Amino acid sequence: MDDINLHYRFLNWRRRIREIREVRAVRYRERLKRMKRDGDIIRYQGNADEVGCFVAARPLSKRNRYFEVTIVDTGVRGMISVGLVPQSYKLDHQPGWLPNSVAFHADDGKLYNGSTVGQQFGSKCCRGDRIGCGISPEPEDGQITVFFTKNGKEMLEYVGRGKSIMDVGLAQARRPLNTRFHYYELEITDPGEKCYIALGLARKDYPKNRHPGWSRGSIAYHADDGKLFSGSGVGDAFGPRCFEGDIMGCGIMFPRDFTCDSEEDEDEWDMEVFAKPSEVQNDLYANNDEDDDEGGEEPEEGRKVMVFFTRNGKVVGRKEALLPSGGFYPTIGMMSSGERVRVDLHPLSG
């Protein structure tokens, strides 16, 4: 009798494993319509007025939170979109058109977030361009930040009101500069109305409604007036103004005997943007009404380092600054409508 019961349990166990495998096979199965996949190449196979869509078998995760698509051929119209959708997404709609989806469209450079009406977001893409999409590694309150890149550089756009100095949009890298990665750059792709773009360094807990350089524990070069702001709302004459197409850079000249607590891996670098909550967080810049913390305790500071700034590859100037406890984080601010920049956190890595 014991042998019969054991055999029965064994058969149930095998059946259960088979059922689990069948469920997983259905759950983790790529879906496509009017598309043909040949290895890593995906081709459109439909009429010009029909949407083709490909959905990968597995979702993004903490261990696999980013992917890229290289445009091999734009076809007739170049209507290629890259983004994130639910597993059950309707395949006769472009990514970003339906609720709970977000996508960057190569033909018009617009971002679509659950709507057939997009917002201008970046430049158009053509043959040879690489479009990337990823999610933040640490969701807050169930919300995630979705970011997009073009040719390895993150695209950021200001979408705040731009009506007062409280309407600052802020983005900050998730890791501080260190002796391995000591420099970063941004390219002004659109100066917007007033080019209130600031590039610099700030402490980790920098107030989200303050331009870089305005509050303590920060230093920044401002594109609109060419001034350097170092922990004060009053800037000093520093360098030339910057315009569309200009590349601004910022770095630290660490002392020879300087050591960091940890040298972070390159894969852990990206920009953290502070934005309004939404089902899919992709408003890369938004107004944040948090009050400045000028009245709080002074942050612990370490030794002095030399911070330098560049414009189009040439050094504009240098200034000594106290390194905050925890390090200096690459920080970018914007404050007028239509501003867009392209960020490269590792321009020296090739």
C-alpha positions as CSV (number, residue, x, y, z in Angstrom):
1,M,0.0,0.0,0.0
2,D,2.8,2.4,0.9
3,D,4.4,1.7,-2.5
4,I,1.1,2.5,-4.3
5,N,0.7,5.8,-2.3
6,L,4.3,6.8,-3.1
7,H,3.8,6.1,-6.8
8,Y,0.5,8.1,-6.8
9,R,2.3,11.1,-5.1
10,F,5.1,10.8,-7.7
11,L,2.6,11.0,-10.6
12,N,0.9,14.0,-9.0
13,W,4.3,15.7,-8.6
14,R,5.2,15.1,-12.2
15,R,1.8,16.3,-13.4
16,R,2.2,19.5,-11.3
17,I,5.6,20.2,-12.7
18,R,4.3,19.8,-16.2
19,E,1.4,22.2,-15.5
20,I,3.8,24.8,-14.1
21,R,6.0,24.5,-17.2
22,E,3.0,24.9,-19.5
23,V,1.8,28.0,-17.6
24,R,5.3,29.5,-17.7
25,A,5.6,28.7,-21.4
26,V,2.4,30.7,-22.1
27,R,3.4,33.5,-19.7
28,Y,6.9,33.9,-21.0
29,R,6.2,33.7,-24.7
30,E,7.0,36.5,-27.1
31,R,4.1,38.0,-29.0
32,L,4.3,39.6,-32.4
33,K,2.0,40.6,-35.2
34,R,2.9,41.7,-38.8
35,M,6.5,41.2,-37.7
36,K,9.1,38.6,-38.4
37,R,12.0,37.8,-36.1
38,D,15.3,36.4,-37.5
39,G,17.7,36.1,-34.6
40,D,18.2,39.6,-33.3
41,I,16.7,41.2,-36.4
42,I,13.0,42.2,-36.3
43,R,11.3,43.1,-39.7
44,Y,8.0,44.7,-40.4
45,Q,5.8,42.6,-42.7
46,G,2.5,44.4,-43.2
47,N,0.9,47.0,-45.3
48,A,1.9,50.7,-44.9
49,D,-1.3,51.5,-43.0
50,E,-1.1,48.6,-40.5
51,V,0.7,48.5,-37.2
52,G,3.2,45.8,-36.5
53,C,4.2,45.1,-32.9
54,F,6.6,42.9,-31.1
55,V,6.5,42.2,-27.3
56,A,9.4,40.4,-25.6
57,A,8.9,37.2,-23.7
58,R,10.0,38.6,-20.3
59,P,9.5,41.9,-18.6
60,L,12.2,44.2,-17.4
61,S,13.4,43.5,-13.8
62,K,15.9,44.7,-11.3
63,R,18.6,42.4,-12.8
64,N,17.6,43.2,-16.4
65,R,16.2,46.8,-16.4
66,Y,17.5,48.2,-19.8
67,F,17.4,47.3,-23.5
68,E,18.4,48.9,-26.8
69,V,17.3,48.7,-30.4
70,T,19.5,49.6,-33.3
71,I,17.7,51.0,-36.4
72,V,19.1,48.9,-39.3
73,D,16.6,50.4,-41.9
74,T,14.0,53.1,-41.4
75,G,11.9,51.8,-44.3
76,V,9.6,54.3,-46.1
77,R,8.4,56.4,-43.1
78,G,10.7,55.4,-40.2
79,M,7.7,54.9,-37.9
80,I,9.6,52.9,-35.3
81,S,8.8,53.0,-31.6
82,V,10.6,51.6,-28.6
83,G,9.1,51.4,-25.1
84,L,7.3,49.4,-22.5
85,V,3.8,47.7,-22.6
86,P,1.8,45.2,-20.6
87,Q,2.2,41.5,-21.6
88,S,-1.4,41.5,-22.9
89,Y,-0.9,44.6,-25.0
90,K,-3.0,44.8,-28.2
91,L,-0.6,44.2,-31.1
92,D,-2.4,46.4,-33.6
93,H,-1.5,49.6,-31.7
94,Q,1.9,51.3,-31.5
95,P,3.5,51.2,-28.1
96,G,2.6,54.2,-26.0
97,W,-0.9,54.6,-27.6
98,L,-2.8,52.5,-25.1
99,P,-3.1,52.9,-21.3
100,N,-0.2,51.6,-19.1
101,S,2.3,51.9,-22.0
102,V,5.0,54.4,-22.7
103,A,7.2,54.7,-25.8
104,F,9.6,56.9,-27.7
105,H,8.8,57.3,-31.4
106,A,11.7,57.6,-33.8
107,D,9.9,59.3,-36.7
108,D,8.8,62.4,-34.8
109,G,11.0,62.3,-31.6
110,K,7.9,62.4,-29.4
111,L,7.1,60.5,-26.2
112,Y,3.7,58.7,-26.0
113,N,2.3,57.8,-22.6
114,G,-1.0,56.0,-22.9
115,S,-2.3,58.4,-25.6
116,T,-2.2,58.8,-29.4
117,V,-1.1,62.4,-28.8
118,G,2.6,62.6,-28.0
119,Q,4.8,65.3,-26.4
120,Q,8.0,66.5,-28.0
121,F,10.8,64.7,-26.2
122,G,13.9,64.3,-28.3
123,S,15.4,64.4,-31.8
124,K,14.2,62.2,-34.6
125,C,16.2,59.0,-35.2
126,C,17.5,57.6,-38.4
127,R,19.5,54.6,-39.7
128,G,22.3,53.5,-37.4
129,D,20.9,55.2,-34.3
130,R,20.5,53.2,-31.1
131,I,17.3,53.8,-29.0
132,G,17.4,52.6,-25.4
133,C,14.8,52.2,-22.7
134,G,15.1,51.3,-19.1
135,I,13.5,51.6,-15.6
136,S,14.9,52.9,-12.3
137,P,16.3,50.2,-10.1
138,E,14.6,51.4,-6.9
139,P,10.8,52.1,-7.4
140,E,9.3,54.4,-4.8
141,D,5.7,54.0,-3.6
142,G,5.0,51.5,-6.4
143,Q,6.0,54.0,-9.0
144,I,8.9,53.6,-11.4
145,T,10.9,56.0,-13.5
146,V,11.2,55.2,-17.2
147,F,14.1,56.7,-19.1
148,F,15.1,56.7,-22.8
149,T,18.5,57.0,-24.4
150,K,19.8,57.8,-27.9
151,N,23.2,56.4,-28.9
152,G,23.9,55.7,-25.2
153,K,23.1,59.2,-24.0
154,E,20.1,59.8,-21.8
155,M,17.5,62.3,-23.2
156,L,16.0,64.8,-20.7
157,E,13.4,67.4,-21.2
158,Y,11.9,70.1,-19.0
159,V,8.1,69.8,-18.7
160,G,7.5,72.1,-15.7
161,R,5.6,75.4,-15.7
162,G,8.6,77.6,-16.0
163,K,6.8,80.5,-14.4
164,S,8.9,81.2,-11.3
165,I,12.2,80.2,-9.6
166,M,10.2,77.5,-7.7
167,D,9.5,75.7,-11.0
168,V,13.0,74.1,-11.2
169,G,13.3,70.7,-12.8
170,L,16.1,68.6,-11.3
171,A,17.9,65.4,-12.3
172,Q,20.7,63.8,-10.4
173,A,23.0,60.8,-11.1
174,R,22.5,57.8,-8.8
175,R,26.3,57.6,-8.1
176,P,28.8,60.3,-7.1
177,L,31.8,61.1,-9.2
178,N,34.9,59.2,-8.2
179,T,38.4,58.6,-9.3
180,R,37.3,56.2,-12.0
181,F,34.4,58.3,-13.4
182,H,35.3,61.9,-12.6
183,Y,33.7,63.8,-15.5
184,Y,30.4,64.1,-17.3
185,E,28.8,66.2,-20.1
186,L,25.5,67.4,-21.5
187,E,24.6,68.6,-25.0
188,I,22.0,71.4,-25.3
189,T,19.7,70.0,-28.0
190,D,17.1,72.7,-27.4
191,P,17.6,75.9,-25.3
192,G,13.9,76.4,-24.8
193,E,12.6,79.9,-24.1
194,K,15.4,81.2,-21.9
195,C,18.1,78.4,-21.7
196,Y,17.9,78.3,-17.9
197,I,20.0,75.2,-18.0
198,A,22.5,74.5,-15.2
199,L,25.2,71.7,-15.0
200,G,27.1,70.9,-11.9
201,L,27.6,68.9,-8.7
202,A,25.5,68.6,-5.6
203,R,25.1,66.6,-2.4
204,K,22.8,63.6,-2.5
205,D,20.0,65.2,-0.5
206,Y,20.0,68.4,-2.5
207,P,16.6,70.2,-2.5
208,K,14.6,69.3,-5.6
209,N,13.2,72.8,-6.1
210,R,16.6,74.6,-6.2
211,H,18.8,75.1,-9.2
212,P,22.2,73.5,-8.9
213,G,24.6,76.0,-7.3
214,W,21.9,77.9,-5.5
215,S,22.1,76.0,-2.2
216,R,24.9,74.8,0.0
217,G,26.7,71.6,-0.9
218,S,26.5,72.4,-4.7
219,I,28.4,74.1,-7.5
220,A,27.2,74.7,-11.0
221,Y,27.8,76.5,-14.3
222,H,24.7,78.2,-15.7
223,A,24.2,78.3,-19.5
224,D,22.0,81.4,-19.7
225,D,24.4,83.9,-18.1
226,G,27.8,82.0,-18.0
227,K,28.0,82.5,-14.3
228,L,29.3,80.1,-11.6
229,F,27.1,79.5,-8.6
230,S,28.6,77.9,-5.5
231,G,26.2,77.5,-2.6
232,S,24.6,80.9,-3.3
233,G,21.8,82.5,-5.3
234,V,24.3,85.1,-6.5
235,G,26.7,84.0,-9.2
236,D,30.1,85.1,-10.3
237,A,31.3,85.9,-13.8
238,F,32.9,82.7,-15.0
239,G,32.7,81.8,-18.7
240,P,30.8,82.3,-21.9
241,R,27.0,81.7,-22.3
242,C,26.0,78.4,-23.9
243,F,23.5,77.8,-26.7
244,E,21.9,75.1,-28.8
245,G,24.5,72.5,-29.8
246,D,27.0,73.5,-27.1
247,I,28.5,70.7,-24.9
248,M,28.9,71.6,-21.3
249,G,31.1,69.4,-19.0
250,C,31.9,69.2,-15.3
251,G,34.4,67.1,-13.4
252,I,36.6,66.8,-10.3
253,M,40.4,66.9,-10.2
254,F,40.9,64.4,-7.3
255,P,44.1,64.6,-5.3
256,R,46.6,61.8,-5.9
257,D,46.1,60.3,-2.5
258,F,42.3,60.5,-2.7
259,T,40.4,57.2,-2.1
260,C,36.7,56.5,-2.4
261,D,34.7,54.2,-0.2
262,S,33.7,52.2,-3.3
263,E,34.2,52.4,-7.0
264,E,30.8,51.8,-8.4
265,D,30.3,49.6,-11.5
266,E,29.5,51.5,-14.7
267,D,26.3,49.6,-15.1
268,E,24.8,51.2,-12.0
269,W,25.0,54.7,-13.4
270,D,22.1,56.6,-14.7
271,M,20.2,59.8,-14.0
272,E,17.5,59.9,-11.3
273,V,14.8,62.4,-12.2
274,F,12.4,63.9,-9.7
275,A,8.9,64.1,-11.1
276,K,5.2,63.9,-10.4
277,P,3.7,60.4,-9.7
278,S,1.9,58.6,-12.5
279,E,1.1,55.1,-13.5
280,V,4.2,55.0,-15.6
281,Q,6.7,57.6,-14.5
282,N,8.1,59.2,-17.5
283,D,7.7,63.0,-17.0
284,L,11.5,63.5,-16.7
285,Y,11.2,67.0,-15.3
286,A,8.4,68.4,-13.2
287,N,7.8,71.0,-10.6
288,N,8.5,69.8,-7.1
289,D,7.0,71.9,-4.2
290,E,9.3,70.7,-1.5
291,D,10.8,73.5,0.6
292,D,14.5,74.2,0.6
293,D,16.2,72.9,3.6
294,E,18.4,75.9,4.2
295,G,17.3,76.0,7.8
296,G,18.5,72.5,8.6
297,E,21.8,71.3,10.0
298,E,25.0,71.8,8.1
299,P,25.9,68.7,6.2
300,E,29.1,67.0,7.1
301,E,31.8,68.0,4.6
302,G,35.2,66.4,3.8
303,R,38.3,67.6,2.1
304,K,38.6,70.2,-0.6
305,V,38.6,69.2,-4.3
306,M,39.1,71.1,-7.5
307,V,36.0,71.3,-9.6
308,F,36.4,72.2,-13.3
309,F,33.9,73.0,-16.1
310,T,34.3,72.8,-19.9
311,R,32.5,74.1,-23.0
312,N,32.9,72.3,-26.2
313,G,35.9,70.4,-24.9
314,K,37.8,73.4,-23.6
315,V,38.3,74.1,-19.9
316,V,36.3,77.3,-18.9
317,G,37.6,77.5,-15.4
318,R,38.2,75.8,-12.0
319,K,37.0,76.4,-8.5
320,E,37.9,74.7,-5.2
321,A,35.0,73.3,-3.3
322,L,34.4,71.3,-0.1
323,L,33.4,67.7,-0.9
324,P,30.1,66.8,0.9
325,S,29.9,63.7,3.0
326,G,28.9,61.0,0.5
327,G,30.5,62.8,-2.5
328,F,29.4,65.1,-5.3
329,Y,26.6,63.8,-7.5
330,P,26.3,65.0,-11.2
331,T,23.2,67.3,-11.1
332,I,21.3,69.1,-13.9
333,G,18.7,71.7,-13.6
334,M,16.2,73.3,-16.0
335,M,13.7,76.1,-15.6
336,S,12.1,77.3,-18.9
337,S,9.7,75.7,-21.3
338,G,11.0,73.5,-24.1
339,E,14.5,72.9,-22.8
340,R,16.1,69.6,-23.8
341,V,19.5,68.1,-23.2
342,R,21.3,64.9,-23.9
343,V,23.5,63.5,-21.1
344,D,26.6,61.5,-21.3
345,L,27.8,60.3,-17.9
346,H,31.0,58.6,-19.3
347,P,32.3,60.7,-22.2
348,L,35.8,59.7,-21.5
349,S,35.2,55.9,-21.5
350,G,35.0,55.7,-25.3
